[in-house]
Amino acid sequence: MSPSNKDPLDCADDSAQTFLIYDLFRAFWTRVVGLFFREVAVRNSHLIPKSGPIIFVVAPHHNQFVDPVILLMHASRRVYYLTAAASMRRKFIGFYGRCLRGIPVERQQDLAKTGAGTIRLDDRYAEPTLITGINTRFTEQLKVGMKILLPKSAGQARIDEIISDTQLRTSKEMKELEALEALTQSEGTPYKFAPHIDQDDMYRAVYQRLNNGECVGIFPEGGSHDRTEMLPLKAGATIMALGATAANPELGLKIVPTGLNYFHPSKFRSRAVIDFGQPIDVPSDLLDKYRQGGDAKRQACNDLLEIVTDGLKQVTLNTPDYETLKLIQAGRRLYQPTQHSLTMAQQVELTRRFIKGYNTYRDLPEVKELRDRVEDYNMQLRYYGIRDHQVETMQVGRAQAGALFLWRLLWLLIMGLVALPGTVLNIPVFIVTGVVSKRKAKAALAASTVKVRARDVIATWKILIALVLVPLLYTVYSVLAVFFVRRAPAWAQPFTASVAGWPSFAIYLCSWALASFMSYTALVFGEQAIDIVKSIRPLFLTLILGQEHTDLLVAQREDLSNDITELVNELGPKIYPEFSNTRVKDQLGDDKTMHPNIINESADAFHRKMREGEQAIRQRIGTSAKRPKSPARRGSKYKFNPPTPSTMDQLNSISPLEFLISPSSNEHSGSSGRKMGLVGDSQNAHSSETGTSTPEPQKGLFDFS
């Protein structure tokens, strides 16, 4: 590391003071991020070697500065990250980065500057490396060895020769289609230039940490993003692994692929799963190639990069677009493993397997047919404003729905009253963090060529703003409390008499503690209240539409679920030979979450009491909460008889009043069912006349028993 970038906390003797500072700041940030997420689960943490040097290769980089902390929360070792030097130069981020012994890395894009004029390619065939400038100042701004960068990462090339202010020669031809389109425009294209970066100091710092038996963390995508698949990995991690092992053959270095999977990365109190893969050894044959240098060295780095990429794909979710991811997630929810209660980590593993299966068989007619039906089902859920897991709660009659509706309203009132004071106190925090984080996301999106909506920066800015605003806000509240006690009006004096004799500083501290307690209580009980709010809508729909209507949606879900299960059980062995005896739960390894605290346990106890009361209501009314399964099934597992493809058109053609009018007769009910189009044509409805019977559930690839 160069003297200018030397880490002031990176002591040569690795003193206990250095590690104490690291541990304190690690504990602080893990608690902060732990508050932001409702649950963070970990898979296979037992695979992390207990000793020896490790390179944690982490992807996808979906949450900017939050991602490193997620690893710190669950890694059993101290991990020191490679951090962009531009971030280390920022006061706030740089301070914490140095406290966590980060290793600064200069990035080309951080040092790039806009060049004067525009550049173009006059003759791409005869002179493919000769760049001509329009109103450029090459001799003044550029130097041999610098790089020319085209907009939107269309292409780049190193400068070999500067001929004049308007002509230069590059080391290679820019063959990319986007680059050729930009360079062959008559007016030319804007460009940037970046200096050559010497990374020797950074590599020496990494080798020193590894030789000391420490752990280094790296995000090989090169930057954060919000795409649904990993970006192409950069070769830096493999150069470090091969270089360190070549210099010290007895090093015993391990590369641990680490996957980060978020359910809603930018949302407050969302969930995440961190998944550790099998440690990768540096192959000896690649070391031999690396030592040869030249093309053999580059080939060794590329080969190891492919191994690391394959390892990351085993612990991450990768789909070409967001729509495909939503389709896969819907299929995963509709699949029926023998164990119906899945942990969060099991859901991620199941989704990963569904992605592999879908990518393998997406062109089969039966898969295409199921895909259309799932998309149709999702459209109906959006129409009703409910989610898939809420459909089962609609399997109740009006009487039971009404009783459950009132019961949940009562508990919503209780939870809401507990959460209300803290919620009101923190309204300014919610408003400011929301506004500022969206502005930062907009700025990040404008400056990036890989981001889709720049949601990867939102959580970071929410946390950073809250860290400043919350203490400031509580300080203001505490000062106001002291002022109120000291100058209480006549009507308030009976309430303040018990603390009026306290010192002002004691009142201030108690007010601060009370505000913190109220906020955290609102956080935990507010979550329970939101869950209750979400569960009320299906009951309300049942009250308004009647069970005759809601049963149609329930029946469609059941048919779709059965068909997906049959298809998975049919095609699963072709991907996983051990299909018949696979147990995903056994393969998941350890599945842990953050330890609950007393307030979480109190809220959970309230939630259990509410559920116990609901069960009593169901038993008292004497109506089964589950709709009995129809004994009729189609003869062939691939004759799906899907609902009419124009379901949403039919739904939208019905006036709202038709949904509000209860059916007065069986004939009207049947007519309404056909209008709704939720199950399909009349010949698709469940009927005992089909002459088929429901097969026994199959145990298969995703059997969690």
C-alpha positions in Angstrom: 0.0 0.0 0.0 1.3 3.4 -0.9 2.1 5.8 1.9 -0.7 8.1 1.0 -3.2 5.3 1.2 -1.7 3.6 4.3 -4.4 2.5 6.7 -3.7 4.2 10.0 -5.4 1.4 11.8 -3.4 -1.3 10.0 -0.7 -1.8 12.5 2.4 -3.8 11.4 2.2 -6.1 14.5 -1.6 -6.6 14.2 -1.9 -5.3 17.8 -4.9 -6.1 20.0 -5.9 -2.5 19.8 -6.4 -2.7 16.0 -8.6 -5.7 16.3 -10.6 -4.1 19.2 -11.4 -1.1 17.0 -12.4 -3.4 14.2 -14.6 -5.6 16.4 -16.3 -2.5 18.0 -17.2 -1.0 14.6 -18.2 -4.4 13.3 -20.6 -4.9 16.2 -22.0 -1.4 15.7 -22.8 -1.9 12.0 -24.2 -5.3 12.4 -26.6 -4.0 15.0 -27.6 -1.1 12.7 -28.2 -3.3 9.7 -29.9 -5.9 11.9 -32.5 -3.3 12.7 -33.0 -2.5 9.0 -33.9 -6.1 8.2 -36.6 -8.1 9.8 -34.8 -11.4 9.3 -31.4 -12.4 7.9 -31.0 -16.2 7.4 -27.7 -18.0 6.8 -27.0 -21.2 4.9 -24.0 -23.5 5.2 -21.9 -21.2 7.5 -20.2 -24.4 8.6 -18.4 -24.6 5.3 -16.2 -21.5 6.2 -12.7 -22.8 7.2 -11.9 -22.1 10.8 -8.4 -21.1 10.0 -6.1 -20.1 7.2 -6.4 -17.4 4.5 -9.7 -17.0 2.7 -11.0 -14.9 -0.2 -14.7 -14.4 0.1 -16.1 -13.8 -3.4 -19.5 -12.2 -2.9 -22.3 -11.6 -5.4 -24.6 -10.2 -6.5 -23.8 -6.8 -5.3 -27.4 -5.6 -4.8 -27.1 -3.4 -1.8 -24.0 -1.2 -2.0 -22.6 -0.7 1.5 -25.1 -3.0 3.2 -23.8 -6.1 1.4 -20.5 -6.1 3.3 -22.2 -5.9 6.6 -24.5 -8.8 5.9 -21.3 -11.0 5.5 -19.8 -9.5 8.7 -23.0 -10.5 10.5 -22.6 -14.2 9.7 -19.0 -14.9 8.9 -17.2 -16.5 11.8 -13.9 -14.8 10.8 -12.8 -11.2 10.5 -13.2 -10.1 6.9 -11.4 -7.1 5.3 -12.9 -5.7 2.2 -11.5 -4.3 -1.0 -13.1 -0.9 -1.1 -13.2 1.7 -3.9 -10.6 4.3 -3.2 -13.1 7.0 -4.2 -15.3 5.8 -1.3 -12.4 5.7 1.1 -11.7 9.3 0.3 -15.2 10.3 1.4 -15.1 11.5 5.0 -17.9 9.4 6.5 -17.5 6.2 4.5 -13.7 6.5 4.5 -13.6 6.8 8.3 -15.6 3.6 8.8 -13.8 1.9 6.0 -10.4 2.5 7.7 -11.8 1.3 11.1 -12.8 -1.9 9.4 -9.3 -2.2 7.8 -10.6 -1.9 4.3 -8.1 -2.1 1.4 -8.5 0.8 -1.1 -8.7 0.0 -4.8 -8.5 2.6 -7.5 -11.1 2.1 -10.1 -10.7 3.4 -13.7 -14.2 4.8 -13.9 -13.6 6.9 -10.7 -10.6 8.7 -12.3 -12.1 9.2 -15.8 -12.4 12.7 -17.2 -14.3 14.0 -20.1 -12.2 14.8 -23.2 -12.5 17.8 -25.3 -14.4 17.5 -28.6 -15.5 14.2 -30.1 -13.7 11.2 -31.7 -14.5 9.1 -34.7 -13.1 6.2 -36.9 -12.4 7.3 -40.4 -11.5 3.9 -42.0 -12.5 0.9 -39.8 -11.1 -1.5 -42.4 -7.7 0.0 -43.5 -6.9 1.8 -40.2 -9.0 0.2 -37.4 -6.8 1.6 -34.6 -6.4 5.2 -36.0 -8.7 7.5 -34.1 -9.5 11.0 -35.5 -10.6 13.8 -33.3 -12.9 16.8 -33.9 -12.0 19.9 -31.9 -9.8 17.7 -29.6 -6.6 18.4 -27.7 -4.9 15.1 -27.6 -1.4 16.4 -27.0 -2.5 18.5 -24.1 -4.9 16.1 -22.3 -3.7 12.6 -23.1 -0.6 10.6 -22.6 0.6 7.2 -23.9 -0.6 4.5 -21.7 -3.9 6.2 -20.9 -7.2 4.6 -21.9 -10.0 6.0 -24.1 -13.5 5.2 -22.8 -16.6 5.3 -24.9 -20.1 6.3 -23.5 -22.2 3.6 -21.8 -19.2 1.2 -21.6 -19.4 0.6 -25.4 -15.7 0.1 -25.6 -12.2 1.1 -24.4 -8.7 0.9 -25.6 -5.2 1.9 -24.4 -3.4 4.7 -26.2 -0.2 3.5 -28.0 0.7 6.7 -29.9 -0.4 10.4 -29.9 0.2 11.7 -33.4 -1.3 15.2 -33.1 -4.1 17.1 -31.4 -6.6 15.3 -33.7 -5.0 11.9 -34.3 -3.9 9.0 -32.1 -3.4 5.3 -32.4 -4.8 2.7 -29.9 -3.3 -0.7 -29.0 -6.3 -2.6 -30.3 -9.3 -2.3 -32.5 -12.6 -1.6 -30.7 -14.7 -4.3 -32.4 -17.8 -4.2 -30.2 -21.0 -3.4 -32.2 -21.9 -0.5 -29.8 -18.4 0.9 -30.2 -18.5 0.8 -34.0 -21.9 2.4 -34.1 -20.6 5.3 -31.9 -17.3 5.8 -33.7 -18.7 5.7 -37.2 -21.1 8.6 -36.7 -20.2 11.6 -38.9 -20.2 14.0 -35.9 -18.2 11.6 -33.8 -18.9 10.5 -30.2 -18.0 12.0 -26.8 -15.3 10.2 -24.9 -13.5 10.0 -21.6 -9.9 9.3 -20.7 -8.5 7.6 -17.7 -4.9 7.3 -16.5 -3.1 4.0 -16.2 -3.6 2.6 -12.7 -0.8 0.8 -11.0 -2.4 -1.7 -8.7 0.9 -3.2 -7.3 0.3 -1.5 -3.9 -3.1 -3.0 -3.6 -2.0 -6.5 -4.5 0.9 -6.3 -2.0 -1.6 -5.3 0.7 -3.8 -8.3 -0.2 -0.9 -10.7 -0.3 0.2 -9.5 3.1 -3.2 -10.1 4.6 -3.5 -13.6 3.1 0.1 -14.5 4.2 -1.0 -13.5 7.8 -3.8 -16.1 7.6 -6.5 -13.4 7.3 -9.7 -13.2 5.2 -10.3 -10.8 2.3 -13.7 -10.0 0.9 -14.2 -8.9 -2.7 -17.3 -8.1 -4.9 -16.0 -9.3 -8.3 -18.7 -7.6 -10.3 -16.9 -4.3 -9.7 -19.8 -2.3 -8.5 -23.4 -2.5 -7.1 -26.4 -2.9 -9.3 -30.0 -4.0 -9.2 -30.2 -6.5 -12.1 -31.7 -9.9 -11.7 -28.5 -11.7 -12.8 -24.9 -11.3 -12.0 -22.7 -9.0 -14.0 -19.7 -10.5 -15.7 -17.0 -11.0 -13.1 -13.7 -9.2 -13.2 -10.5 -11.2 -12.9 -9.0 -9.4 -9.9 -10.0 -12.1 -7.4 -8.4 -14.8 -9.5 -5.2 -12.8 -10.0 -5.0 -12.4 -6.2 -5.6 -16.1 -5.5 -3.1 -17.3 -8.1 -0.5 -14.6 -7.3 -0.6 -15.2 -3.6 -0.4 -19.0 -4.0 2.3 -18.8 -6.6 4.4 -16.7 -4.3 3.7 -19.0 -1.3 2.9 -22.6 -2.3 2.2 -23.5 1.3 -0.4 -20.8 1.7 -3.4 -23.1 1.7 -5.7 -20.4 0.3 -9.4 -21.1 0.0 -12.0 -19.2 -2.2 -15.5 -19.2 -0.7 -18.3 -18.3 -3.1 -20.9 -16.3 -1.1 -24.4 -15.5 -2.4 -26.6 -12.7 -1.2 -30.3 -13.1 -1.9 -32.7 -10.3 -0.9 -36.5 -10.5 -0.9 -36.8 -6.7 -1.2 -33.4 -5.2 -0.8 -34.4 -1.5 -0.6 -37.4 -2.0 1.8 -37.2 -1.3 5.5 -37.7 -4.5 7.6 -37.4 -6.8 4.6 -35.6 -10.2 4.6 -32.4 -11.6 3.3 -30.5 -14.9 3.0 -26.7 -15.3 2.8 -25.5 -18.6 1.4 -21.9 -19.9 1.6 -20.7 -22.4 -1.1 -18.1 -25.1 -1.1 -14.6 -23.7 -0.6 -12.5 -23.8 -3.8 -8.9 -24.7 -3.8 -6.4 -23.2 -6.3 -5.7 -26.0 -8.8 -2.0 -26.8 -9.2 -2.2 -27.0 -13.0 -3.5 -23.4 -13.1 -0.6 -22.4 -10.9 1.9 -23.9 -13.4 0.3 -21.9 -16.2 0.2 -18.7 -14.1 4.0 -19.0 -13.5 4.7 -19.3 -17.2 3.4 -15.7 -17.8 2.0 -14.2 -21.0 -1.0 -15.9 -22.6 -0.7 -19.0 -20.3 -1.1 -16.7 -17.3 -4.2 -15.0 -18.7 -5.6 -18.4 -19.5 -5.0 -19.6 -16.0 -6.9 -16.6 -14.6 -9.8 -17.1 -17.0 -10.0 -20.8 -16.1 -10.1 -20.1 -12.4 -12.6 -17.3 -13.0 -15.0 -19.9 -14.7 -14.7 -22.1 -11.6 -15.5 -19.2 -9.3 -18.4 -18.2 -11.5 -19.9 -21.7 -11.4 -19.5 -21.7 -7.6 -21.4 -18.4 -7.3 -24.2 -19.7 -9.5 -24.8 -22.4 -7.0 -25.5 -19.9 -4.2 -27.3 -17.1 -6.2 -30.5 -16.5 -8.1 -29.9 -15.5 -11.8 -32.7 -14.8 -14.2 -32.5 -12.8 -17.5 -35.2 -10.3 -16.3 -37.5 -9.3 -13.5 -40.6 -10.8 -15.2 -38.9 -14.2 -15.4 -38.0 -14.0 -11.7 -41.6 -13.2 -10.7 -42.8 -16.2 -12.8 -40.3 -18.5 -11.1 -41.3 -17.3 -7.7 -44.9 -17.8 -8.4 -44.2 -21.4 -9.5 -42.2 -22.0 -6.4 -45.1 -20.9 -4.2 -47.6 -23.1 -6.1 -45.4 -26.2 -5.9 -46.5 -28.6 -3.1 -43.6 -30.3 -1.3 -44.6 -32.8 1.4 -43.3 -30.4 4.0 -45.5 -27.3 3.6 -43.7 -25.0 6.0 -40.5 -23.8 4.4 -37.9 -21.7 6.0 -36.6 -18.6 4.2 -33.4 -20.3 3.2 -35.3 -23.3 1.9 -37.5 -20.9 -0.2 -34.3 -19.5 -1.8 -32.9 -23.0 -2.5 -36.3 -24.1 -4.0 -36.4 -20.9 -6.2 -32.8 -21.7 -7.4 -33.8 -25.2 -8.5 -36.9 -23.9 -10.2 -34.7 -21.5 -12.2 -32.5 -24.3 -13.3 -35.5 -26.4 -14.3 -37.2 -23.6 -16.1 -34.1 -22.7 -18.1 -33.8 -26.3 -19.1 -37.4 -27.1 -20.1 -38.8 -23.6 -21.0 -39.4 -24.6 -24.6 -41.6 -27.7 -23.8 -45.3 -27.1 -24.8 -46.5 -28.1 -21.3 -44.1 -25.7 -19.6 -45.2 -22.9 -22.0 -48.9 -23.7 -21.2 -48.2 -23.6 -17.4 -46.3 -20.4 -17.8 -49.4 -18.7 -19.5 -51.6 -20.0 -16.7 -49.4 -18.8 -14.0 -49.2 -15.3 -15.6 -53.0 -15.3 -15.9 -53.3 -16.3 -12.2 -50.9 -13.5 -11.2 -53.0 -11.0 -13.2 -56.1 -12.1 -11.2 -54.3 -11.7 -7.9 -53.4 -8.1 -8.9 -57.0 -7.5 -9.9 -58.2 -8.5 -6.5 -55.3 -6.8 -4.8 -54.2 -9.9 -2.8 -51.2 -12.2 -2.8 -50.9 -15.9 -3.4 -50.5 -16.9 0.2 -53.8 -15.1 1.1 -55.9 -17.1 -1.3 -56.2 -20.0 1.1 -57.7 -17.6 3.7 -60.6 -17.1 1.4 -61.8 -20.7 1.9 -64.4 -19.6 4.5 -68.1 -18.8 4.5 -69.5 -15.4 5.1 -70.3 -16.1 8.8 -66.8 -17.3 9.5 -65.2 -14.5 7.4 -67.2 -11.9 9.4 -66.2 -13.3 12.7 -62.5 -13.5 11.7 -62.7 -10.0 10.2 -64.0 -8.5 13.5 -61.4 -10.5 15.5 -58.5 -9.3 13.5 -59.8 -5.7 13.6 -59.7 -6.0 17.4 -56.1 -7.2 17.4 -55.2 -4.6 14.8 -56.6 -2.0 17.2 -54.5 -3.4 20.1 -51.3 -3.6 18.0 -51.9 -0.2 16.4 -52.3 1.5 19.8 -49.0 0.0 21.0 -47.2 1.1 17.9 -48.8 4.5 17.4 -46.7 6.7 19.7 -43.4 5.5 18.3 -44.7 5.8 14.7 -45.7 9.4 15.3 -42.3 10.2 16.7 -40.5 8.8 13.7 -42.7 10.3 10.9 -40.0 12.9 10.0 -37.5 10.0 9.6 -39.7 8.1 7.2 -40.4 11.2 5.1 -36.8 12.4 4.9 -35.2 9.0 4.3 -37.7 8.2 1.5 -37.3 11.5 -0.3 -33.5 11.7 -0.1 -32.9 8.0 -0.9 -35.0 8.4 -4.1 -33.0 11.4 -5.1 -29.8 9.6 -4.6 -31.1 6.6 -6.6 -32.1 9.0 -9.4 -28.5 10.5 -9.5 -26.9 7.0 -9.3 -29.1 5.8 -12.2 -28.0 8.8 -14.4 -24.3 8.1 -13.7 -24.5 4.3 -14.3 -24.6 2.1 -17.4 -25.7 -1.1 -15.6 -28.4 -0.1 -13.1 -32.0 -0.6 -13.9 -33.7 1.5 -11.3 -30.7 2.1 -9.0 -32.5 0.4 -6.1 -29.2 -0.9 -4.9 -28.3 2.5 -3.3 -31.7 3.1 -1.5 -31.1 1.0 1.6 -27.6 2.4 2.1 -28.9 6.0 2.0 -31.9 5.2 4.3 -29.5 3.8 6.9 -27.0 6.6 6.6 -29.6 9.3 6.9 -31.4 7.6 9.8 -28.1 7.3 11.6 -27.8 11.1 11.6 -31.5 12.1 11.7 -32.7 9.8 14.5 -30.3 10.9 17.2 -30.9 14.5 16.2 -34.6 14.1 16.3 -34.5 12.3 19.7 -32.3 15.1 21.0 -34.9 17.7 20.0 -37.7 15.6 21.6 -35.6 15.3 24.8 -34.9 19.0 25.0 -38.6 19.8 24.4 -39.4 17.4 27.2 -37.1 19.2 29.6 -38.6 22.5 28.6 -42.1 21.2 29.0 -41.4 19.8 32.5 -39.8 23.1 33.6 -42.5 25.3 32.2 -45.5 23.0 32.4 -48.9 24.8 32.2 -51.4 24.4 35.0 -53.3 21.6 33.3 -50.1 19.5 32.9 -48.6 20.0 36.3 -50.3 17.0 37.9 -48.7 14.8 35.2 -45.2 16.3 35.6 -45.2 16.7 39.4 -43.4 13.3 39.9 -40.4 14.4 37.7 -40.4 18.1 38.3 -37.7 17.8 41.0 -35.4 15.8 38.8 -32.2 17.4 37.4 -32.7 18.6 33.8 -30.0 16.1 32.6 -31.8 13.2 34.2 -35.1 14.3 32.5 -33.2 14.5 29.2 -31.7 11.0 29.5 -35.0 9.5 30.5 -36.7 11.2 27.6 -34.1 9.9 25.2 -34.5 6.3 26.6 -38.3 6.6 26.4 -38.2 7.7 22.8 -35.9 4.9 21.9 -38.1 2.3 23.6 -41.3 3.7 22.0 -39.7 3.6 18.6 -38.4 0.0 18.9 -41.8 -1.1 20.3 -43.5 0.5 17.3 -41.1 -1.2 15.0 -41.9 -4.7 16.3 -45.6 -4.3 17.0 -46.1 -2.2 13.9 -44.9 -5.2 11.8 -47.5 -7.4 13.4 -50.2 -4.7 12.7 -49.1 -4.5 9.0 -49.4 -8.3 8.7 -52.9 -8.1 10.1 -53.9 -5.3 7.7 -52.7 -7.5 4.8 -54.7 -10.4 6.0 -58.0 -8.5 6.3 -58.5 -7.8 2.5 -59.2 -11.5 1.6 -61.8 -11.7 4.4 -63.3 -8.5 3.2 -63.5 -9.9 -0.4 -65.2 -13.0 1.0 -67.8 -10.8 2.8 -68.5 -8.7 -0.3 -68.4 -11.4 -3.0 -69.5 -14.4 -1.1 -67.9 -17.8 -0.9 -69.3 -18.8 -4.3 -67.1 -16.3 -6.0 -63.9 -16.7 -4.0 -64.1 -20.5 -4.3 -63.5 -20.1 -8.0 -60.1 -18.5 -7.4 -59.3 -21.0 -4.8 -60.2 -23.8 -7.2 -58.0 -22.4 -9.9 -55.1 -22.1 -7.5 -55.5 -25.7 -6.5 -55.7 -27.0 -10.1 -52.6 -24.9 -11.0 -50.7 -26.1 -7.9 -51.5 -29.8 -8.7 -50.4 -29.4 -12.3 -47.1 -27.7 -11.4 -46.4 -30.4 -8.8 -47.1 -33.2 -11.3 -44.9 -31.6 -14.0 -42.0 -31.0 -11.5 -42.3 -34.6 -10.3 -42.2 -35.8 -13.9 -39.3 -33.7 -15.2 -37.2 -33.5 -11.9 -35.3 -36.8 -12.4 -33.9 -35.6 -15.7 -32.1 -32.8 -13.8 -31.5 -34.4 -10.5 -30.9 -38.2 -10.7 -31.5 -38.6 -7.0 -35.0 -37.2 -7.5 -36.9 -39.9 -5.6 -35.0 -39.6 -2.4 -33.8 -36.0 -2.4 -34.4 -34.1 0.8 -33.7 -30.4 0.3 -33.9 -29.8 4.0 -31.0 -32.2 4.6 -29.0 -30.5 1.9 -29.5 -27.0 3.1 -27.0 -27.4 6.0 -27.4 -25.0 8.9 -30.3 -22.5 8.6 -30.0 -19.9 11.3 -31.5 -16.5 11.8 -30.7 -13.6 14.1 -31.6 -14.2 17.8 -34.9 -12.7 18.8 -35.1 -10.3 21.7 -37.7 -9.7 24.4 -39.8 -7.3 22.4 -39.8 -9.6 19.4 -40.9 -12.4 21.7 -43.6 -10.3 23.2 -45.0 -9.4 19.7 -44.8 -13.1 18.7 -46.7 -14.0 21.8 -49.5 -11.5 20.9 -49.6 -13.0 17.4 -49.9 -16.6 18.8 -52.8 -15.5 21.0 -54.6 -14.0 18.0 -54.1 -17.2 16.1 -55.4 -19.3 19.0 -58.5 -17.1 19.2 -59.0 -17.6 15.4 -58.9 -21.3 15.8 -61.5 -21.1 18.6 -63.7 -19.0 16.3 -63.4 -21.6 13.5 -64.3 -24.4 15.8 -67.2 -22.6 17.4 -68.8 -21.7 14.0 -68.2 -25.3 13.0 -67.1 -24.6 9.4 -64.0 -26.1 8.0 -61.5 -23.5 7.0 -60.3 -25.6 4.1 -62.4 -26.3 1.0 -62.7 -30.0 0.4 -60.6 -31.3 -2.6 -62.6 -32.4 -5.6 -62.3 -36.2 -6.3 -62.3 -35.4 -10.0 -59.0 -35.1 -11.9 -58.1 -35.1 -15.6 -56.9 -38.3 -17.1 -53.6 -37.1 -18.5 -51.2 -35.0 -16.4 -50.4 -32.9 -19.4 -54.0 -32.2 -20.5 -54.2 -29.0 -18.5 -57.4 -27.5 -19.9 -56.3 -24.0 -18.9 -58.7 -21.2 -18.1 -59.7 -19.0 -21.0 -56.7 -16.8 -22.1 -58.9 -13.6 -22.0 -59.6 -13.8 -18.3 -58.6 -10.3 -17.5 -60.6 -8.9 -20.5 -63.7 -10.7 -19.1 -63.0 -9.5 -15.6 -62.6 -5.9 -16.7 -65.8 -6.1 -18.8 -67.9 -6.7 -15.7 -69.3 -3.7 -13.9 -68.2 -3.2 -10.2 -71.9 -3.7 -9.2 -71.8 -7.3 -10.4 -69.1 -8.1 -7.8 -71.2 -6.5 -5.0 -74.5 -8.3 -5.7 -74.7 -11.6 -3.9 -76.0 -14.5 -6.0 -79.7 -15.1 -5.2 -79.9 -18.6 -6.8 -77.8 -21.4 -8.0 -78.5 -20.4 -11.6 -77.2 -16.9 -10.9 -74.2 -18.2 -9.1 -73.3 -20.4 -12.1 -73.7 -17.5 -14.4 -71.5 -15.3 -12.3 -68.9 -18.0 -12.2 -68.8 -18.2 -16.0 -68.5 -14.4 -16.2 -65.7 -14.3 -13.7 -63.7 -16.8 -15.9 -61.6 -17.8 -12.9 -61.7 -21.5 -13.6 -62.3 -21.5 -17.3 -65.1 -22.8 -19.4 -67.8 -25.0 -17.9 -66.1 -28.2 -19.2 -63.0 -27.4 -17.2 -64.8 -27.2 -13.8 -64.4 -30.0 -11.3 -67.1 -32.6 -11.8 -67.6 -36.1 -10.7 -68.7 -36.9 -14.2 -65.1 -36.9 -15.5 -64.6 -40.4 -14.3 -61.1 -39.7 -12.9 -59.8 -39.7 -9.4 -57.2 -37.7 -7.6 -53.8 -39.5 -7.5 -51.8 -39.8 -4.2 -49.3 -37.0 -3.7 -45.9 -37.9 -5.0 -42.6 -37.6 -3.1 -40.1 -35.9 -5.3 -37.2 -33.6 -5.8 -38.5 -31.0 -3.3 -39.7 -33.4 -0.7 -39.0 -31.6 2.6 -40.2 -34.3 4.9 
